[in-house]
Amino acid sequence: MAKRKRLTAPEKRPETHADPRAAPDGAASPGAAPKARTPFGAGAPPIAQVTGDAAAQAALAEVAGALSAARAEGRLIQALPLEAIEAGHL
């Protein structure tokens, strides 16, 4: 049998492109926007980013549907003016 070659992770290379908004001493400049963090990390494979976005959209749709249903069924607490309350309802 042939020996299998052991695979290793690629080494991280330092960034070659400097951020023009960064301060010269390496500290973030006051006008620079913070770097966005993803739940999968900066080096996430594209499929992980796509599935993460799809899951976020599905979760948002589910929450929006639940709120719409609660509002339609009267299970949502809402601020009402006193004139809208009927004293003899119950």
Jmol script that loads the backbone (N, CA, C; Angstrom):
load data "model"
ATOM      1  N   MET A   1       0.823  -1.178   0.000  1.00  0.00           N
ATOM      2  CA  MET A   1       0.000   0.000   0.000  1.00  0.00           C
ATOM      3  C   MET A   1       0.872   1.248   0.000  1.00  0.00           C
ATOM      4  N   ALA A   2       0.354   2.254  -0.657  1.00  0.00           N
ATOM      5  CA  ALA A   2       1.076   3.518  -0.723  1.00  0.00           C
ATOM      6  C   ALA A   2       0.841   4.317   0.553  1.00  0.00           C
ATOM      7  N   LYS A   3       1.861   5.050   0.968  1.00  0.00           N
ATOM      8  CA  LYS A   3       1.713   5.899   2.144  1.00  0.00           C
ATOM      9  C   LYS A   3       0.907   7.130   1.774  1.00  0.00           C
ATOM     10  N   ARG A   4       0.104   7.554   2.701  1.00  0.00           N
ATOM     11  CA  ARG A   4      -0.673   8.760   2.481  1.00  0.00           C
ATOM     12  C   ARG A   4       0.103   9.963   2.996  1.00  0.00           C
ATOM     13  N   LYS A   5       0.029  11.014   2.237  1.00  0.00           N
ATOM     14  CA  LYS A   5       0.706  12.234   2.628  1.00  0.00           C
ATOM     15  C   LYS A   5      -0.125  12.951   3.684  1.00  0.00           C
ATOM     16  N   ARG A   6       0.512  13.370   4.746  1.00  0.00           N
ATOM     17  CA  ARG A   6      -0.186  14.084   5.812  1.00  0.00           C
ATOM     18  C   ARG A   6      -0.421  15.522   5.374  1.00  0.00           C
ATOM     19  N   LEU A   7      -1.668  15.966   5.498  1.00  0.00           N
ATOM     20  CA  LEU A   7      -2.027  17.324   5.117  1.00  0.00           C
ATOM     21  C   LEU A   7      -1.877  18.244   6.312  1.00  0.00           C
ATOM     22  N   THR A   8      -1.376  19.430   6.062  1.00  0.00           N
ATOM     23  CA  THR A   8      -1.228  20.424   7.117  1.00  0.00           C
ATOM     24  C   THR A   8      -1.956  21.692   6.698  1.00  0.00           C
ATOM     25  N   ALA A   9      -2.356  22.456   7.679  1.00  0.00           N
ATOM     26  CA  ALA A   9      -3.044  23.715   7.409  1.00  0.00           C
ATOM     27  C   ALA A   9      -2.046  24.716   6.847  1.00  0.00           C
ATOM     28  N   PRO A  10      -2.494  25.595   5.954  1.00  0.00           N
ATOM     29  CA  PRO A  10      -1.576  26.609   5.423  1.00  0.00           C
ATOM     30  C   PRO A  10      -1.170  27.578   6.520  1.00  0.00           C
ATOM     31  N   GLU A  11       0.045  28.064   6.403  1.00  0.00           N
ATOM     32  CA  GLU A  11       0.540  29.019   7.393  1.00  0.00           C
ATOM     33  C   GLU A  11      -0.094  30.375   7.141  1.00  0.00           C
ATOM     34  N   LYS A  12      -0.351  31.091   8.221  1.00  0.00           N
ATOM     35  CA  LYS A  12      -0.932  32.428   8.075  1.00  0.00           C
ATOM     36  C   LYS A  12       0.168  33.380   7.622  1.00  0.00           C
ATOM     37  N   ARG A  13      -0.167  34.134   6.587  1.00  0.00           N
ATOM     38  CA  ARG A  13       0.780  35.116   6.076  1.00  0.00           C
ATOM     39  C   ARG A  13       0.385  36.487   6.590  1.00  0.00           C
ATOM     40  N   PRO A  14       1.364  37.332   6.879  1.00  0.00           N
ATOM     41  CA  PRO A  14       1.004  38.691   7.310  1.00  0.00           C
ATOM     42  C   PRO A  14       0.369  39.444   6.152  1.00  0.00           C
ATOM     43  N   GLU A  15      -0.514  40.364   6.485  1.00  0.00           N
ATOM     44  CA  GLU A  15      -1.191  41.136   5.450  1.00  0.00           C
ATOM     45  C   GLU A  15      -0.179  42.012   4.727  1.00  0.00           C
ATOM     46  N   THR A  16      -0.258  42.011   3.408  1.00  0.00           N
ATOM     47  CA  THR A  16       0.680  42.813   2.629  1.00  0.00           C
ATOM     48  C   THR A  16       0.125  44.195   2.344  1.00  0.00           C
ATOM     49  N   HIS A  17      -1.169  44.355   2.417  1.00  0.00           N
ATOM     50  CA  HIS A  17      -1.783  45.646   2.137  1.00  0.00           C
ATOM     51  C   HIS A  17      -2.089  46.340   3.450  1.00  0.00           C
ATOM     52  N   ALA A  18      -1.513  47.503   3.621  1.00  0.00           N
ATOM     53  CA  ALA A  18      -1.752  48.266   4.844  1.00  0.00           C
ATOM     54  C   ALA A  18      -3.053  49.044   4.708  1.00  0.00           C
ATOM     55  N   ASP A  19      -3.750  49.178   5.799  1.00  0.00           N
ATOM     56  CA  ASP A  19      -4.986  49.945   5.819  1.00  0.00           C
ATOM     57  C   ASP A  19      -4.628  51.430   5.816  1.00  0.00           C
ATOM     58  N   PRO A  20      -5.091  52.200   4.821  1.00  0.00           N
ATOM     59  CA  PRO A  20      -4.712  53.617   4.775  1.00  0.00           C
ATOM     60  C   PRO A  20      -5.324  54.423   5.914  1.00  0.00           C
ATOM     61  N   ARG A  21      -6.384  53.916   6.565  1.00  0.00           N
ATOM     62  CA  ARG A  21      -7.015  54.632   7.666  1.00  0.00           C
ATOM     63  C   ARG A  21      -6.323  54.355   8.997  1.00  0.00           C
ATOM     64  N   ALA A  22      -5.418  53.392   9.037  1.00  0.00           N
ATOM     65  CA  ALA A  22      -4.777  53.010  10.292  1.00  0.00           C
ATOM     66  C   ALA A  22      -3.757  54.062  10.700  1.00  0.00           C
ATOM     67  N   ALA A  23      -3.619  54.254  12.001  1.00  0.00           N
ATOM     68  CA  ALA A  23      -2.636  55.189  12.523  1.00  0.00           C
ATOM     69  C   ALA A  23      -1.244  54.592  12.332  1.00  0.00           C
ATOM     70  N   PRO A  24      -0.205  55.429  12.216  1.00  0.00           N
ATOM     71  CA  PRO A  24       1.132  54.905  11.957  1.00  0.00           C
ATOM     72  C   PRO A  24       1.682  54.027  13.067  1.00  0.00           C
ATOM     73  N   ASP A  25       1.250  54.212  14.303  1.00  0.00           N
ATOM     74  CA  ASP A  25       1.787  53.392  15.382  1.00  0.00           C
ATOM     75  C   ASP A  25       1.045  52.072  15.542  1.00  0.00           C
ATOM     76  N   GLY A  26       0.112  51.780  14.647  1.00  0.00           N
ATOM     77  CA  GLY A  26      -0.613  50.514  14.707  1.00  0.00           C
ATOM     78  C   GLY A  26      -1.932  50.610  15.433  1.00  0.00           C
ATOM     79  N   ALA A  27      -2.163  51.726  16.145  1.00  0.00           N
ATOM     80  CA  ALA A  27      -3.439  51.910  16.840  1.00  0.00           C
ATOM     81  C   ALA A  27      -4.485  52.336  15.828  1.00  0.00           C
ATOM     82  N   ALA A  28      -5.710  52.022  16.101  1.00  0.00           N
ATOM     83  CA  ALA A  28      -6.792  52.388  15.191  1.00  0.00           C
ATOM     84  C   ALA A  28      -7.011  53.886  15.228  1.00  0.00           C
ATOM     85  N   SER A  29      -7.200  54.474  14.056  1.00  0.00           N
ATOM     86  CA  SER A  29      -7.451  55.904  13.991  1.00  0.00           C
ATOM     87  C   SER A  29      -8.896  56.169  14.425  1.00  0.00           C
ATOM     88  N   PRO A  30      -9.194  57.367  14.899  1.00  0.00           N
ATOM     89  CA  PRO A  30     -10.542  57.636  15.409  1.00  0.00           C
ATOM     90  C   PRO A  30     -11.633  57.510  14.363  1.00  0.00           C
ATOM     91  N   GLY A  31     -11.336  57.765  13.080  1.00  0.00           N
ATOM     92  CA  GLY A  31     -12.351  57.714  12.046  1.00  0.00           C
ATOM     93  C   GLY A  31     -12.510  56.341  11.418  1.00  0.00           C
ATOM     94  N   ALA A  32     -11.681  55.402  11.797  1.00  0.00           N
ATOM     95  CA  ALA A  32     -11.716  54.080  11.169  1.00  0.00           C
ATOM     96  C   ALA A  32     -12.873  53.263  11.713  1.00  0.00           C
ATOM     97  N   ALA A  33     -13.554  52.574  10.819  1.00  0.00           N
ATOM     98  CA  ALA A  33     -14.655  51.706  11.224  1.00  0.00           C
ATOM     99  C   ALA A  33     -14.079  50.414  11.800  1.00  0.00           C
ATOM    100  N   PRO A  34     -14.720  49.850  12.810  1.00  0.00           N
ATOM    101  CA  PRO A  34     -14.224  48.579  13.355  1.00  0.00           C
ATOM    102  C   PRO A  34     -14.414  47.469  12.338  1.00  0.00           C
ATOM    103  N   LYS A  35     -13.513  46.502  12.395  1.00  0.00           N
ATOM    104  CA  LYS A  35     -13.614  45.369  11.472  1.00  0.00           C
ATOM    105  C   LYS A  35     -14.815  44.515  11.845  1.00  0.00           C
ATOM    106  N   ALA A  36     -15.539  44.094  10.829  1.00  0.00           N
ATOM    107  CA  ALA A  36     -16.713  43.252  11.059  1.00  0.00           C
ATOM    108  C   ALA A  36     -16.268  41.851  11.437  1.00  0.00           C
ATOM    109  N   ARG A  37     -16.928  41.279  12.404  1.00  0.00           N
ATOM    110  CA  ARG A  37     -16.627  39.914  12.825  1.00  0.00           C
ATOM    111  C   ARG A  37     -17.763  39.009  12.393  1.00  0.00           C
ATOM    112  N   THR A  38     -17.398  37.883  11.832  1.00  0.00           N
ATOM    113  CA  THR A  38     -18.400  36.908  11.441  1.00  0.00           C
ATOM    114  C   THR A  38     -18.346  35.748  12.411  1.00  0.00           C
ATOM    115  N   PRO A  39     -19.438  35.027  12.574  1.00  0.00           N
ATOM    116  CA  PRO A  39     -19.400  33.902  13.500  1.00  0.00           C
ATOM    117  C   PRO A  39     -18.462  32.803  13.044  1.00  0.00           C
ATOM    118  N   PHE A  40     -18.103  32.791  11.764  1.00  0.00           N
ATOM    119  CA  PHE A  40     -17.243  31.743  11.240  1.00  0.00           C
ATOM    120  C   PHE A  40     -15.805  32.199  11.094  1.00  0.00           C
ATOM    121  N   GLY A  41     -15.484  33.425  11.442  1.00  0.00           N
ATOM    122  CA  GLY A  41     -14.130  33.919  11.332  1.00  0.00           C
ATOM    123  C   GLY A  41     -13.878  34.550   9.978  1.00  0.00           C
ATOM    124  N   ALA A  42     -12.756  35.262   9.892  1.00  0.00           N
ATOM    125  CA  ALA A  42     -12.445  35.974   8.653  1.00  0.00           C
ATOM    126  C   ALA A  42     -12.074  35.017   7.532  1.00  0.00           C
ATOM    127  N   GLY A  43     -11.476  33.891   7.857  1.00  0.00           N
ATOM    128  CA  GLY A  43     -11.041  32.965   6.828  1.00  0.00           C
ATOM    129  C   GLY A  43     -12.045  31.870   6.560  1.00  0.00           C
ATOM    130  N   ALA A  44     -13.311  32.154   6.788  1.00  0.00           N
ATOM    131  CA  ALA A  44     -14.340  31.126   6.611  1.00  0.00           C
ATOM    132  C   ALA A  44     -14.509  30.805   5.127  1.00  0.00           C
ATOM    133  N   PRO A  45     -14.754  29.564   4.813  1.00  0.00           N
ATOM    134  CA  PRO A  45     -15.009  29.212   3.416  1.00  0.00           C
ATOM    135  C   PRO A  45     -16.311  29.842   2.937  1.00  0.00           C
ATOM    136  N   PRO A  46     -16.414  30.103   1.653  1.00  0.00           N
ATOM    137  CA  PRO A  46     -17.607  30.774   1.131  1.00  0.00           C
ATOM    138  C   PRO A  46     -18.906  30.043   1.448  1.00  0.00           C
ATOM    139  N   ILE A  47     -18.893  28.726   1.456  1.00  0.00           N
ATOM    140  CA  ILE A  47     -20.134  27.983   1.732  1.00  0.00           C
ATOM    141  C   ILE A  47     -20.596  28.239   3.161  1.00  0.00           C
ATOM    142  N   ALA A  48     -19.662  28.433   4.084  1.00  0.00           N
ATOM    143  CA  ALA A  48     -20.036  28.730   5.469  1.00  0.00           C
ATOM    144  C   ALA A  48     -20.680  30.111   5.558  1.00  0.00           C
ATOM    145  N   GLN A  49     -20.177  31.048   4.780  1.00  0.00           N
ATOM    146  CA  GLN A  49     -20.765  32.386   4.773  1.00  0.00           C
ATOM    147  C   GLN A  49     -22.171  32.348   4.182  1.00  0.00           C
ATOM    148  N   VAL A  50     -22.354  31.591   3.100  1.00  0.00           N
ATOM    149  CA  VAL A  50     -23.667  31.486   2.455  1.00  0.00           C
ATOM    150  C   VAL A  50     -24.670  30.819   3.390  1.00  0.00           C
ATOM    151  N   THR A  51     -24.270  29.722   4.023  1.00  0.00           N
ATOM    152  CA  THR A  51     -25.197  29.038   4.925  1.00  0.00           C
ATOM    153  C   THR A  51     -25.492  29.881   6.161  1.00  0.00           C
ATOM    154  N   GLY A  52     -24.508  30.624   6.639  1.00  0.00           N
ATOM    155  CA  GLY A  52     -24.741  31.513   7.780  1.00  0.00           C
ATOM    156  C   GLY A  52     -25.734  32.611   7.436  1.00  0.00           C
ATOM    157  N   ASP A  53     -25.594  33.189   6.245  1.00  0.00           N
ATOM    158  CA  ASP A  53     -26.542  34.212   5.806  1.00  0.00           C
ATOM    159  C   ASP A  53     -27.944  33.633   5.636  1.00  0.00           C
ATOM    160  N   ALA A  54     -28.026  32.438   5.059  1.00  0.00           N
ATOM    161  CA  ALA A  54     -29.336  31.805   4.863  1.00  0.00           C
ATOM    162  C   ALA A  54     -29.997  31.494   6.201  1.00  0.00           C
ATOM    163  N   ALA A  55     -29.208  31.037   7.176  1.00  0.00           N
ATOM    164  CA  ALA A  55     -29.764  30.738   8.496  1.00  0.00           C
ATOM    165  C   ALA A  55     -30.242  32.017   9.184  1.00  0.00           C
ATOM    166  N   ALA A  56     -29.495  33.097   9.023  1.00  0.00           N
ATOM    167  CA  ALA A  56     -29.906  34.366   9.636  1.00  0.00           C
ATOM    168  C   ALA A  56     -31.206  34.867   9.008  1.00  0.00           C
ATOM    169  N   GLN A  57     -31.324  34.743   7.695  1.00  0.00           N
ATOM    170  CA  GLN A  57     -32.553  35.175   7.024  1.00  0.00           C
ATOM    171  C   GLN A  57     -33.741  34.316   7.451  1.00  0.00           C
ATOM    172  N   ALA A  58     -33.525  33.010   7.582  1.00  0.00           N
ATOM    173  CA  ALA A  58     -34.607  32.119   8.002  1.00  0.00           C
ATOM    174  C   ALA A  58     -35.048  32.438   9.433  1.00  0.00           C
ATOM    175  N   ALA A  59     -34.088  32.721  10.315  1.00  0.00           N
ATOM    176  CA  ALA A  59     -34.432  33.056  11.698  1.00  0.00           C
ATOM    177  C   ALA A  59     -35.199  34.368  11.767  1.00  0.00           C
ATOM    178  N   LEU A  60     -34.783  35.343  10.968  1.00  0.00           N
ATOM    179  CA  LEU A  60     -35.486  36.627  10.942  1.00  0.00           C
ATOM    180  C   LEU A  60     -36.908  36.458  10.416  1.00  0.00           C
ATOM    181  N   ALA A  61     -37.080  35.641   9.388  1.00  0.00           N
ATOM    182  CA  ALA A  61     -38.418  35.392   8.841  1.00  0.00           C
ATOM    183  C   ALA A  61     -39.310  34.699   9.870  1.00  0.00           C
ATOM    184  N   GLU A  62     -38.728  33.780  10.644  1.00  0.00           N
ATOM    185  CA  GLU A  62     -39.507  33.065  11.660  1.00  0.00           C
ATOM    186  C   GLU A  62     -39.958  34.017  12.773  1.00  0.00           C
ATOM    187  N   VAL A  63     -39.061  34.890  13.217  1.00  0.00           N
ATOM    188  CA  VAL A  63     -39.412  35.847  14.269  1.00  0.00           C
ATOM    189  C   VAL A  63     -40.456  36.833  13.757  1.00  0.00           C
ATOM    190  N   ALA A  64     -40.289  37.296  12.530  1.00  0.00           N
ATOM    191  CA  ALA A  64     -41.265  38.232  11.961  1.00  0.00           C
ATOM    192  C   ALA A  64     -42.635  37.572  11.825  1.00  0.00           C
ATOM    193  N   GLY A  65     -42.663  36.311  11.436  1.00  0.00           N
ATOM    194  CA  GLY A  65     -43.926  35.590  11.337  1.00  0.00           C
ATOM    195  C   GLY A  65     -44.592  35.405  12.690  1.00  0.00           C
ATOM    196  N   ALA A  66     -43.800  35.105  13.699  1.00  0.00           N
ATOM    197  CA  ALA A  66     -44.347  34.923  15.045  1.00  0.00           C
ATOM    198  C   ALA A  66     -44.918  36.238  15.583  1.00  0.00           C
ATOM    199  N   LEU A  67     -44.220  37.344  15.329  1.00  0.00           N
ATOM    200  CA  LEU A  67     -44.742  38.641  15.781  1.00  0.00           C
ATOM    201  C   LEU A  67     -46.004  39.026  15.035  1.00  0.00           C
ATOM    202  N   SER A  68     -46.046  38.758  13.743  1.00  0.00           N
ATOM    203  CA  SER A  68     -47.250  39.055  12.965  1.00  0.00           C
ATOM    204  C   SER A  68     -48.440  38.239  13.457  1.00  0.00           C
ATOM    205  N   ALA A  69     -48.206  36.964  13.739  1.00  0.00           N
ATOM    206  CA  ALA A  69     -49.280  36.104  14.239  1.00  0.00           C
ATOM    207  C   ALA A  69     -49.753  36.572  15.615  1.00  0.00           C
ATOM    208  N   ALA A  70     -48.820  36.946  16.486  1.00  0.00           N
ATOM    209  CA  ALA A  70     -49.194  37.424  17.823  1.00  0.00           C
ATOM    210  C   ALA A  70     -49.995  38.712  17.731  1.00  0.00           C
ATOM    211  N   ARG A  71     -49.596  39.608  16.824  1.00  0.00           N
ATOM    212  CA  ARG A  71     -50.337  40.859  16.650  1.00  0.00           C
ATOM    213  C   ARG A  71     -51.739  40.584  16.123  1.00  0.00           C
ATOM    214  N   ALA A  72     -51.854  39.664  15.159  1.00  0.00           N
ATOM    215  CA  ALA A  72     -53.160  39.351  14.568  1.00  0.00           C
ATOM    216  C   ALA A  72     -54.093  38.683  15.583  1.00  0.00           C
ATOM    217  N   GLU A  73     -53.544  37.891  16.504  1.00  0.00           N
ATOM    218  CA  GLU A  73     -54.359  37.179  17.493  1.00  0.00           C
ATOM    219  C   GLU A  73     -54.578  37.994  18.761  1.00  0.00           C
ATOM    220  N   GLY A  74     -53.993  39.170  18.845  1.00  0.00           N
ATOM    221  CA  GLY A  74     -54.172  40.004  20.030  1.00  0.00           C
ATOM    222  C   GLY A  74     -53.309  39.588  21.204  1.00  0.00           C
ATOM    223  N   ARG A  75     -52.217  38.901  20.964  1.00  0.00           N
ATOM    224  CA  ARG A  75     -51.336  38.456  22.050  1.00  0.00           C
ATOM    225  C   ARG A  75     -50.132  39.363  22.230  1.00  0.00           C
ATOM    226  N   LEU A  76     -50.131  40.503  21.562  1.00  0.00           N
ATOM    227  CA  LEU A  76     -48.993  41.409  21.625  1.00  0.00           C
ATOM    228  C   LEU A  76     -49.364  42.614  22.472  1.00  0.00           C
ATOM    229  N   ILE A  77     -48.522  42.971  23.419  1.00  0.00           N
ATOM    230  CA  ILE A  77     -48.787  44.122  24.280  1.00  0.00           C
ATOM    231  C   ILE A  77     -48.522  45.382  23.475  1.00  0.00           C
ATOM    232  N   GLN A  78     -49.514  46.278  23.445  1.00  0.00           N
ATOM    233  CA  GLN A  78     -49.389  47.520  22.697  1.00  0.00           C
ATOM    234  C   GLN A  78     -49.851  48.678  23.559  1.00  0.00           C
ATOM    235  N   ALA A  79     -49.273  49.824  23.311  1.00  0.00           N
ATOM    236  CA  ALA A  79     -49.706  51.040  24.010  1.00  0.00           C
ATOM    237  C   ALA A  79     -50.986  51.542  23.363  1.00  0.00           C
ATOM    238  N   LEU A  80     -52.002  51.793  24.196  1.00  0.00           N
ATOM    239  CA  LEU A  80     -53.290  52.297  23.710  1.00  0.00           C
ATOM    240  C   LEU A  80     -53.616  53.611  24.397  1.00  0.00           C
ATOM    241  N   PRO A  81     -54.265  54.510  23.679  1.00  0.00           N
ATOM    242  CA  PRO A  81     -54.748  55.717  24.366  1.00  0.00           C
ATOM    243  C   PRO A  81     -55.928  55.350  25.267  1.00  0.00           C
ATOM    244  N   LEU A  82     -56.118  56.096  26.329  1.00  0.00           N
ATOM    245  CA  LEU A  82     -57.191  55.794  27.272  1.00  0.00           C
ATOM    246  C   LEU A  82     -58.562  55.839  26.616  1.00  0.00           C
ATOM    247  N   GLU A  83     -58.733  56.647  25.585  1.00  0.00           N
ATOM    248  CA  GLU A  83     -60.021  56.738  24.904  1.00  0.00           C
ATOM    249  C   GLU A  83     -60.373  55.448  24.167  1.00  0.00           C
ATOM    250  N   ALA A  84     -59.382  54.619  23.838  1.00  0.00           N
ATOM    251  CA  ALA A  84     -59.631  53.384  23.099  1.00  0.00           C
ATOM    252  C   ALA A  84     -60.098  52.254  24.004  1.00  0.00           C
ATOM    253  N   ILE A  85     -60.000  52.439  25.328  1.00  0.00           N
ATOM    254  CA  ILE A  85     -60.378  51.381  26.280  1.00  0.00           C
ATOM    255  C   ILE A  85     -61.872  51.527  26.599  1.00  0.00           C
ATOM    256  N   GLU A  86     -62.612  50.451  26.430  1.00  0.00           N
ATOM    257  CA  GLU A  86     -64.039  50.451  26.763  1.00  0.00           C
ATOM    258  C   GLU A  86     -64.207  49.981  28.208  1.00  0.00           C
ATOM    259  N   ALA A  87     -64.781  50.820  29.038  1.00  0.00           N
ATOM    260  CA  ALA A  87     -64.918  50.525  30.459  1.00  0.00           C
ATOM    261  C   ALA A  87     -65.886  49.350  30.706  1.00  0.00           C
ATOM    262  N   GLY A  88     -66.907  49.217  29.913  1.00  0.00           N
ATOM    263  CA  GLY A  88     -67.897  48.174  30.159  1.00  0.00           C
ATOM    264  C   GLY A  88     -67.660  46.906  29.340  1.00  0.00           C
ATOM    265  N   HIS A  89     -66.480  46.732  28.790  1.00  0.00           N
ATOM    266  CA  HIS A  89     -66.211  45.566  27.940  1.00  0.00           C
ATOM    267  C   HIS A  89     -66.355  44.247  28.694  1.00  0.00           C
ATOM    268  N   LEU A  90     -65.810  44.162  29.869  1.00  0.00           N
ATOM    269  CA  LEU A  90     -65.895  42.925  30.624  1.00  0.00           C
ATOM    270  C   LEU A  90     -67.094  42.970  31.516  1.00  0.00           C
TER     271      LEU A  90
END
end "model"
wireframe off; spacefill off
backbone 0.3
color backbone group
